[in-house]
């Protein structure tokens, strides 16, 4: 998006389109329409935010730098919406979205949302549909995550600014989950455990049977 023939905002928006193969085990074609409608609306809302808020901020930043003869160092703002399919089996589909906002300074700000879909009905399944998040279970999960953090730190695989149990427990959110073939993956907000440049970190949790 341009202002006075200058690029001030760069957009990159991607979202999935679902096609279901209908058979006796899968319910009705409305399921795909429900899921597709959700993601189309997600993309539209992101586009509106970029046009109405981020573009306005980018123009303001450009005009400020231009006023003080610093327009040559102005960096276009950026807005990227991307998705990842992490599971697509047994009539369940899991997708997470990353929204990355860059305002010309430092690292971009990334936020993530995930959804687990029941393809037979076209409805989102809450994480509580897979296992309970009682106080004891939450504590057990957070302790396991702390163990993973310690193992990674010892092997020099990652750097954490906050790795104590209190911080992990504070930022743990059962809604911040996506599933893969290997198990459940819990992710944490950017900068909560690692430096901002590390993005969003996630940890796999395999419940013991």
Buried (B, 14 or more C-beta within 10 A) or exposed (E): BEEEEEBBBBBEBEBBEBEBEEEEEBBEEEBBEBBBEBBEEBBEEBBEBBBEEBBEBBBEBBBEBBEEEEBEEBBBBBBBBBBEEBBEEEBBBBBBBBBBBBBBEEBBEBEBBBBBBBBBBBEBBEBEEBEEBEEEEBEBBBEBBBEBBEEBEEEEEBEBEBBEEEBBBEBBEBEBBBBEEEEBBBBBBBBBBBEEEBBBBBBBBEEEE
